[in-house]
Amino acid sequence: MDANQIAYTANERAPAVPQWLNKGDNAWQMTASTLVGIQSMPGLVILYASIVKKKWAVNSAFMALYAFAAVLICWVLVCYRMAFGDELLPFWGKGAPALGQKYLVIRARVPESRHRVTTDRYETTEPFFPMASLVYFQFTFAAITLILLAGSVLGRMNIKAWMAFVPLWLIFSYTVGAFSLWGGGFLYHWGVIDYSGGYVIHLSSGIAGLTAAYWVGPRLKCDRERFPPNNVLLMLAGAGLLWMGWSGFNGGAPYAANIDSSIAVLNTNVCAATSLLVWTSLDVVFFGKPSVIGAVQGMMTGLVCITPGAGSIV
């Protein structure tokens, strides 16, 4: 074969494959990002649309769909670097676009701000993949946080109010928690550890959801008396996508295809299965029969429970 027909010889490297790039780590990070994205789209879209009453199905699904799209645009325009950029305040980064070739093709830094290791020594973690992979991976975390929050106000919040709420909460709440812990902020320097979102995602969305539900107010009394899912089979399908996607949620947290990610994936699934079986057994003990809704609740409880330390338990 004519050597001129070969794009790159053995001694050359393609521009898209710099010396520091580890293809395995990059492939896993993009796979994990996709798995987390599937949790939201279509996982929680299906779950929310099917677990509520039929009259709220479209509105509930649209809340999740809108949040996924709105968070992405806000994330790349300003929010990523508010959460992972250079320090502006001890709890906030300097907002700026995470777009453009010069920024996205450089080696990722997690977080971008330096960490003081000793009095005179700083350290910065640098995975073996580009910034573009990190920006998208962290976007999927931000998106699912807003969509989890939406579960607290299904059937009681107007879609127009939700459209305004999503970017405001992302900018003024999520980025604060993310920078404080994962972006090199004050909680990081206090030694707080959050493996994959126990505080940044689950605690923050839970507290915000409870607060939002309080201020929005309860549903009508007739709606609270009986609240059956409008489609149990679709509810299970959405829950299944949520479960399977969680392997990327916790498995992608080490930012590498290593032993830690393998342990995290196994722990995630074992905890979810254990919680599902325990919850189902308790339904039989206390109510005389198993419940499919109880099984889904147990599964989700197990997934949330293991997230803060999935890679730390052996």
C-alpha positions in Angstrom: 0.0 0.0 0.0 1.2 3.5 -0.9 2.5 5.2 2.3 0.7 8.4 1.1 -2.6 6.7 1.5 -2.0 6.1 5.2 -3.2 9.1 7.3 -0.7 8.6 10.1 2.4 6.4 10.3 3.5 4.4 13.3 5.7 7.3 14.6 3.0 9.9 14.3 -0.1 10.6 16.4 -3.4 11.9 15.1 -4.3 15.4 16.4 -7.4 13.9 18.1 -5.2 11.4 20.1 -2.6 13.4 22.1 0.0 11.7 24.2 -1.9 12.1 27.5 -5.2 10.7 26.2 -6.1 7.2 27.5 -8.7 5.8 25.1 -10.1 3.4 27.7 -10.7 6.0 30.3 -12.2 8.4 27.7 -14.5 5.7 26.3 -15.7 4.7 29.8 -16.3 8.3 30.8 -18.4 8.9 27.7 -20.3 5.7 28.3 -20.9 6.6 31.9 -22.1 10.0 30.8 -24.6 8.4 28.5 -25.8 6.0 31.2 -26.4 8.9 33.5 -28.2 10.8 30.7 -30.4 7.8 30.1 -31.5 7.9 33.7 -33.1 11.3 33.0 -33.9 10.9 29.3 -35.9 8.7 29.0 -35.8 7.1 32.4 -37.3 9.7 34.7 -39.4 11.1 31.8 -41.1 7.7 31.6 -41.2 7.1 35.3 -42.8 10.5 36.1 -45.3 10.3 33.3 -46.5 6.9 34.4 -46.4 7.1 38.2 -48.8 10.1 38.5 -52.4 10.4 37.6 -53.2 10.4 33.9 -54.2 14.1 33.9 -50.7 15.0 35.0 -48.8 12.6 32.8 -47.8 15.0 30.0 -47.0 17.9 32.2 -44.8 15.7 34.4 -42.9 14.2 31.5 -42.4 17.7 30.0 -41.0 19.0 33.2 -38.2 16.4 33.0 -37.7 16.9 29.3 -37.5 20.7 29.6 -35.1 20.5 32.5 -32.7 18.2 30.6 -32.4 20.7 27.7 -32.4 23.9 29.7 -29.7 22.7 32.1 -27.4 21.7 29.2 -27.6 25.2 27.6 -27.1 27.0 30.9 -24.3 24.5 31.8 -22.1 25.2 28.7 -22.8 28.9 28.7 -21.9 29.7 32.3 -22.7 27.1 35.0 -19.9 24.5 34.4 -17.2 27.0 35.2 -19.2 28.4 38.1 -19.1 24.8 39.5 -15.6 23.7 38.4 -13.8 26.9 37.3 -11.4 29.2 38.9 -12.3 30.4 42.4 -14.4 33.6 42.7 -15.6 33.0 46.3 -14.9 30.1 48.6 -18.2 28.6 47.5 -18.4 29.8 43.8 -16.3 29.7 40.7 -16.0 32.3 38.0 -18.7 31.8 35.4 -17.7 31.6 31.8 -18.6 29.6 28.7 -17.3 26.0 28.5 -17.3 26.1 24.7 -14.7 26.5 22.0 -12.0 24.2 20.7 -9.2 25.7 22.8 -11.1 24.9 26.0 -12.7 21.6 25.2 -9.7 19.7 23.7 -7.3 20.4 26.5 -6.7 17.8 29.2 -9.4 17.8 31.8 -8.6 19.1 35.3 -10.8 18.1 38.3 -11.4 20.5 39.7 -9.8 23.4 37.7 -9.0 25.3 40.9 -5.8 24.2 42.7 -6.0 22.4 46.0 -3.6 23.2 48.8 -2.1 19.9 50.0 0.5 21.3 52.4 1.5 24.9 53.3 3.6 25.3 50.2 2.4 22.5 47.9 -0.7 22.5 45.6 -2.1 19.6 43.6 -4.5 19.3 40.7 -6.1 16.1 39.5 -5.8 15.5 35.8 -7.7 12.6 34.3 -6.6 11.1 31.0 -9.4 12.5 28.9 -10.3 15.9 27.4 -12.3 18.7 29.0 -15.2 18.0 26.7 -15.8 14.6 28.3 -15.8 16.1 31.8 -18.1 18.9 30.9 -20.7 16.5 29.5 -20.3 14.0 32.4 -20.9 16.8 35.0 -23.8 18.1 33.0 -25.7 14.8 33.3 -25.3 15.1 37.1 -26.6 18.6 37.1 -29.6 17.7 34.9 -30.6 14.7 37.0 -30.5 16.8 40.1 -33.1 19.2 38.7 -35.2 16.3 37.5 -35.1 14.6 40.8 -36.2 17.8 42.4 -39.1 17.9 40.0 -40.5 14.7 41.6 -41.4 16.8 44.7 -43.8 19.0 42.8 -45.4 16.7 40.2 -49.0 17.5 39.7 -48.8 20.8 41.6 -46.5 23.1 39.7 -47.2 25.1 36.5 -44.9 24.4 33.6 -44.2 28.1 33.1 -43.1 28.5 36.7 -40.9 25.4 36.3 -39.3 27.0 33.2 -38.1 29.9 35.2 -37.2 27.9 38.3 -34.8 25.5 36.5 -32.1 28.0 35.4 -32.4 30.0 38.6 -31.9 27.0 40.9 -29.1 25.7 38.8 -27.2 29.0 38.9 -27.8 30.0 42.5 -27.9 26.6 44.3 -26.5 23.7 42.4 -23.3 25.4 41.3 -22.7 26.5 44.9 -22.8 23.0 46.3 -20.8 21.5 43.4 -18.0 24.1 43.7 -17.9 23.9 47.5 -17.2 20.1 47.4 -16.0 19.1 43.9 -14.6 22.3 42.6 -12.1 23.0 45.3 -14.3 25.1 47.5 -14.3 25.5 51.3 -16.0 22.1 52.0 -13.3 20.3 50.1 -10.6 22.0 52.2 -12.5 21.0 55.3 -12.0 17.4 54.3 -15.6 16.7 53.3 -15.9 13.7 51.0 -18.8 13.1 48.6 -18.0 10.2 46.3 -20.7 10.6 43.7 -23.3 13.1 44.8 -24.7 12.2 48.2 -24.7 15.9 49.2 -24.2 17.7 45.9 -27.1 15.9 44.2 -29.3 13.9 46.5 -29.3 16.0 49.7 -29.5 19.3 47.8 -32.3 18.1 45.6 -34.2 16.6 48.5 -34.0 19.7 50.7 -34.9 21.9 47.7 -37.8 19.6 46.8 -39.1 19.7 50.3 -38.9 23.5 50.4 -40.5 23.8 47.0 -43.3 21.4 47.9 -44.0 23.4 51.1 -44.2 26.8 49.3 -46.2 25.5 46.3 -48.6 23.9 48.7 -50.4 20.5 48.9 -52.5 19.0 46.2 -56.3 19.1 46.3 -57.8 16.9 48.9 -59.5 14.7 46.3 -56.2 14.1 44.6 -54.5 13.1 47.8 -57.1 10.5 48.8 -56.2 8.2 46.0 -53.1 8.4 43.9 -52.7 5.3 41.7 -50.1 5.2 38.9 -51.7 5.6 35.4 -49.4 2.9 33.9 -47.6 0.4 36.2 -45.7 -1.3 33.4 -44.2 1.9 32.1 -43.4 2.9 35.6 -41.3 -0.3 35.9 -39.6 0.5 32.6 -38.6 3.9 33.8 -37.4 2.5 37.1 -35.4 -0.1 35.3 -33.6 2.6 33.2 -32.9 4.5 36.3 -31.4 1.4 38.0 -29.2 0.5 35.0 -28.1 4.1 34.5 -26.9 4.3 38.0 -23.9 2.1 37.1 -22.6 5.1 35.1 -23.6 7.5 37.9 -21.3 5.8 40.5 -19.0 4.0 38.1 -17.9 7.2 36.3 -17.1 9.1 39.5 -13.4 7.9 39.7 -12.9 9.6 36.3 -11.1 6.4 35.1 -11.8 2.8 34.1 -10.1 1.4 37.1 -10.7 -1.0 40.1 -12.5 1.7 42.0 -15.1 2.1 39.2 -15.6 -1.7 39.1 -16.2 -1.9 42.9 -18.6 1.1 42.7 -20.7 -0.5 40.0 -21.0 -3.8 41.9 -21.8 -2.1 45.2 -24.4 0.0 43.5 -26.3 -2.9 42.1 -26.0 -5.1 45.2 -27.3 -2.3 47.4 -30.2 -1.6 45.1 -31.2 -5.3 44.9 -30.9 -5.7 48.7 -33.0 -2.6 49.4 -35.7 -3.7 46.9 -36.0 -7.2 48.5 -36.0 -5.8 52.1 -38.8 -3.3 51.2 -40.8 -5.9 49.4 -40.5 -8.3 52.4 -41.6 -5.6 54.8 -44.7 -4.9 52.6 -45.6 -8.6 53.0 -45.0 -8.4 56.8 -47.0 -5.3 57.4 -49.6 -5.3 54.6 -49.9 -9.0 53.8 -48.8 -8.7 50.2 -45.9 -7.3 48.1 -46.3 -4.0 46.3 -44.7 -3.1 43.0 -44.6 0.6 44.0 -42.9 -0.4 47.3 -40.4 -2.4 45.3 -39.6 0.6 43.1 -39.3 2.8 46.2 -37.0 0.3 47.8 -34.8 0.1 44.7 -34.5 3.9 44.5 -33.7 4.1 48.3 -30.9 1.6 47.9 -29.4 3.5 44.9 -29.4 6.8 46.8 -28.1 5.2 49.9 -25.0 3.7 48.3 -24.0 6.8 46.2 -22.0 8.8 48.8 -19.6 5.9 49.3 -20.0 3.4 46.5 -16.3 3.3 45.7 -15.2 3.3 49.3 -16.9 0.1 50.5 -15.2 -3.3 49.9 
